[in-house]
Amino acid sequence: MKTVLPLQIALLLPAAACAQAPARPTDAVQRAVNTITETDIIHRIGIIAHDSMGGRGTPSEGLEKTAAYIAGEFQKFGLKPGGDDGTYIQRFPITQQALDLSQSRVRVTNGPTWDIGPDALLLRGTVPSGGITAPAVVAVASEQGINALADVPVAGAIVFLAGSGRSFSDVLPLIREGNPGAIVQVTTSSDRRWQVMRSRLEGTRWVKGWADFGGAPVLEIRESTLAPVLE
């Protein structure tokens, strides 16, 4: 009996601690909570979502109007400003990016030169202004090939990722871990999907200052476009 008692106490202590009543909010916090009503929330959402605010694109006049409205509400509430220069707003840098496909091309050593034109999409990352010169490696996204990627020398290389049986999203992180110079995703996209992707990715992009676009650029090219170049 004496040897069991200490064990029983050790087991009961956590249970006793978990059974303690949660701390009650202070009167000030409770009064603040009581001021939040469904009607008030709907009213504020309606102001921000109204057409007169002009949306919240980044950057845009509408975004500035929305930020000014929220800052004004913070001031009414008596909140302490923590933004730039003692204000309620903190600004962040953004970068404007555009891929000039008309000036983009692929040169194969002792082989053809391919003017990419509109046949490639930049999915993420940025391409250095001086281009990328590196050996090419072909990786196949399949159940059998995914486990063999560790043996593929992708460091600094231009990796052409093709195949089926595994989604590219599963394989891309494994290839990126190998620090390649660039990744070219070869797909069999239909004309319709390709046009949809082009409409989404073409033109100028605004990249937020904290966004992680480091590492190798990732491009998508249709197999029917790339095949003649590699023959």
C-alpha positions as CSV (number, residue, x, y, z in Angstrom):
1,M,0.0,0.0,0.0
2,K,2.7,2.5,0.9
3,T,4.4,2.0,-2.6
4,V,1.1,2.7,-4.4
5,L,0.2,5.9,-2.7
6,P,2.8,8.2,-4.2
7,L,1.8,7.0,-7.7
8,Q,-1.8,7.7,-7.0
9,I,-0.9,11.3,-5.9
10,A,1.2,11.8,-9.0
11,L,-1.7,10.8,-11.3
12,L,-4.3,12.9,-9.4
13,L,-2.4,16.1,-9.4
14,P,-2.8,16.8,-13.2
15,A,-6.5,16.0,-13.0
16,A,-6.9,18.5,-10.2
17,A,-5.0,21.2,-12.1
18,C,-7.2,20.6,-15.2
19,A,-10.4,20.9,-13.1
20,Q,-9.6,24.5,-12.0
21,A,-12.1,27.0,-13.2
22,P,-11.0,29.2,-16.1
23,A,-10.0,32.8,-15.2
24,R,-12.9,35.2,-15.5
25,P,-12.4,38.2,-17.8
26,T,-12.0,41.6,-16.1
27,D,-15.0,43.9,-15.9
28,A,-13.4,46.2,-18.6
29,V,-12.9,43.3,-21.0
30,Q,-16.5,42.0,-20.4
31,R,-17.9,45.5,-21.1
32,A,-15.9,45.7,-24.3
33,V,-17.2,42.2,-25.4
34,N,-20.8,43.3,-24.7
35,T,-20.5,46.1,-27.2
36,I,-19.9,43.7,-30.1
37,T,-23.3,42.9,-31.7
38,E,-24.3,41.1,-34.9
39,T,-25.9,44.3,-36.2
40,D,-22.6,46.3,-35.7
41,I,-20.5,43.6,-37.4
42,I,-22.8,43.5,-40.4
43,H,-22.8,47.3,-40.6
44,R,-19.0,47.5,-40.7
45,I,-18.6,44.7,-43.2
46,G,-21.2,46.4,-45.4
47,I,-19.2,49.6,-45.4
48,I,-16.0,47.9,-46.4
49,A,-17.7,45.7,-49.0
50,H,-19.7,48.5,-50.6
51,D,-19.0,49.4,-54.2
52,S,-18.2,53.0,-53.3
53,M,-15.0,51.7,-51.5
54,G,-13.6,50.5,-54.8
55,G,-12.4,47.1,-53.7
56,R,-9.1,46.2,-52.0
57,G,-6.7,45.5,-54.8
58,T,-3.0,45.8,-54.0
59,P,-2.2,48.6,-54.6
60,S,-5.4,50.6,-55.3
61,E,-7.4,53.7,-54.2
62,G,-9.9,51.4,-52.7
63,L,-7.3,49.8,-50.4
64,E,-6.3,53.2,-49.2
65,K,-9.9,54.2,-48.5
66,T,-10.5,50.9,-46.5
67,A,-7.3,51.4,-44.5
68,A,-8.3,55.0,-43.7
69,Y,-11.8,53.9,-42.5
70,I,-10.3,51.2,-40.3
71,A,-7.7,53.6,-38.9
72,G,-10.5,56.0,-38.1
73,E,-12.4,53.3,-36.2
74,F,-9.3,52.4,-34.2
75,Q,-9.0,56.0,-33.2
76,K,-12.6,56.2,-32.1
77,F,-12.1,53.1,-29.9
78,G,-9.2,54.8,-28.2
79,L,-6.6,52.2,-29.4
80,K,-2.9,53.1,-29.2
81,P,-1.5,53.5,-32.7
82,G,1.4,51.2,-33.6
83,G,1.9,52.1,-37.3
84,D,4.3,54.3,-39.2
85,D,5.1,57.7,-37.6
86,G,2.6,57.3,-34.8
87,T,-0.3,56.4,-37.1
88,Y,-2.5,53.4,-37.3
89,I,-1.2,52.4,-40.8
90,Q,1.9,50.4,-41.5
91,R,3.1,50.3,-45.1
92,F,5.1,47.5,-46.8
93,P,7.1,47.4,-50.0
94,I,5.9,45.7,-53.1
95,T,7.7,44.8,-56.4
96,Q,6.3,45.0,-59.9
97,Q,7.3,42.1,-62.0
98,A,6.7,41.3,-65.7
99,L,8.1,38.4,-67.7
100,D,9.0,39.5,-71.3
101,L,8.3,36.3,-73.2
102,S,9.1,37.9,-76.5
103,Q,12.7,38.2,-75.4
104,S,12.9,34.8,-73.7
105,R,14.5,31.9,-75.3
106,V,16.2,28.5,-74.6
107,R,19.5,27.7,-76.2
108,V,20.6,24.1,-76.3
109,T,24.4,23.6,-76.5
110,N,25.3,22.2,-80.0
111,G,21.6,22.2,-80.6
112,P,18.6,24.5,-81.5
113,T,17.6,27.8,-80.0
114,W,14.0,28.0,-79.0
115,D,12.2,31.4,-78.9
116,I,9.7,30.8,-76.1
117,G,7.1,33.4,-77.1
118,P,3.7,32.8,-75.4
119,D,4.4,29.1,-74.9
120,A,5.6,29.3,-71.3
121,L,4.2,30.5,-68.0
122,L,6.1,31.7,-65.0
123,L,4.4,30.1,-62.1
124,R,6.7,31.5,-59.3
125,G,10.0,33.0,-58.7
126,T,12.0,35.4,-60.9
127,V,14.4,34.7,-63.8
128,P,17.8,36.5,-63.5
129,S,18.2,39.3,-66.1
130,G,21.3,37.5,-67.4
131,G,19.6,34.2,-67.9
132,I,20.5,30.8,-66.5
133,T,23.1,28.6,-68.0
134,A,23.2,25.1,-66.5
135,P,23.1,21.4,-67.5
136,A,19.6,19.9,-68.1
137,V,18.2,17.1,-66.0
138,V,14.9,15.2,-66.8
139,A,12.9,14.0,-63.8
140,V,9.7,12.0,-64.1
141,A,6.9,12.4,-61.6
142,S,5.7,8.8,-61.0
143,E,5.3,6.4,-58.1
144,Q,8.6,4.7,-59.0
145,G,10.5,7.8,-59.8
146,I,9.7,9.9,-56.8
147,N,11.8,7.8,-54.4
148,A,14.7,8.0,-56.8
149,L,14.9,11.8,-56.9
150,A,17.6,11.7,-54.1
151,D,19.9,10.2,-56.7
152,V,19.3,12.8,-59.4
153,P,22.0,15.6,-59.5
154,V,19.6,18.6,-59.5
155,A,21.9,21.1,-57.7
156,G,22.3,24.1,-60.1
157,A,20.7,22.3,-63.0
158,I,17.7,23.1,-65.1
159,V,15.2,20.4,-64.2
160,F,12.6,19.4,-66.7
161,L,9.8,17.7,-64.7
162,A,7.5,15.5,-66.7
163,G,5.3,12.4,-66.4
164,S,2.2,11.5,-64.6
165,G,1.0,9.3,-61.7
166,R,2.0,11.9,-59.1
167,S,0.9,15.5,-58.9
168,F,3.6,18.1,-59.6
169,S,2.8,19.7,-56.2
170,D,4.0,16.5,-54.5
171,V,7.3,16.4,-56.4
172,L,8.2,20.1,-56.7
173,P,9.2,20.4,-53.0
174,L,11.5,17.5,-53.3
175,I,13.2,19.0,-56.3
176,R,13.4,22.4,-54.7
177,E,15.3,21.0,-51.7
178,G,18.1,20.0,-54.1
179,N,18.6,23.7,-55.0
180,P,18.2,23.6,-58.8
181,G,18.9,26.5,-61.1
182,A,15.4,26.4,-62.6
183,I,12.4,24.0,-62.9
184,V,10.5,23.6,-66.1
185,Q,7.2,21.8,-65.5
186,V,6.2,19.9,-68.7
187,T,2.5,19.4,-68.9
188,T,-0.1,18.0,-71.3
189,S,-2.6,20.9,-70.6
190,S,-5.6,21.3,-72.9
191,D,-5.9,24.4,-75.0
192,R,-8.7,25.6,-72.7
193,R,-6.8,25.2,-69.5
194,W,-3.7,26.8,-71.0
195,Q,-5.7,29.9,-72.0
196,V,-7.1,30.1,-68.5
197,M,-3.7,29.9,-66.9
198,R,-2.3,32.5,-69.3
199,S,-5.0,34.9,-68.5
200,R,-4.2,34.5,-64.8
201,L,-0.4,34.7,-65.0
202,E,0.4,36.9,-67.9
203,G,1.1,40.6,-67.5
204,T,2.4,42.5,-64.5
205,R,2.4,41.0,-61.1
206,W,2.7,42.8,-57.8
207,V,4.8,40.9,-55.3
208,K,4.6,41.8,-51.6
209,G,7.8,42.6,-49.8
210,W,7.6,39.6,-47.4
211,A,6.5,37.0,-50.0
212,D,8.8,34.1,-50.4
213,F,9.7,34.0,-54.1
214,G,13.2,33.0,-53.5
215,G,14.8,29.9,-54.9
216,A,14.6,28.5,-58.4
217,P,12.1,30.0,-60.9
218,V,9.3,27.5,-61.9
219,L,8.0,27.6,-65.4
220,E,5.3,25.6,-67.1
221,I,5.6,24.5,-70.7
222,R,3.3,22.2,-72.7
223,E,4.8,18.9,-73.9
224,S,3.6,19.5,-77.5
225,T,5.6,22.8,-77.5
226,L,8.8,21.4,-76.0
227,A,9.0,18.1,-77.9
228,P,10.4,19.5,-81.2
229,V,13.2,21.3,-79.4
230,L,14.4,18.1,-77.6
231,E,14.2,15.8,-80.6
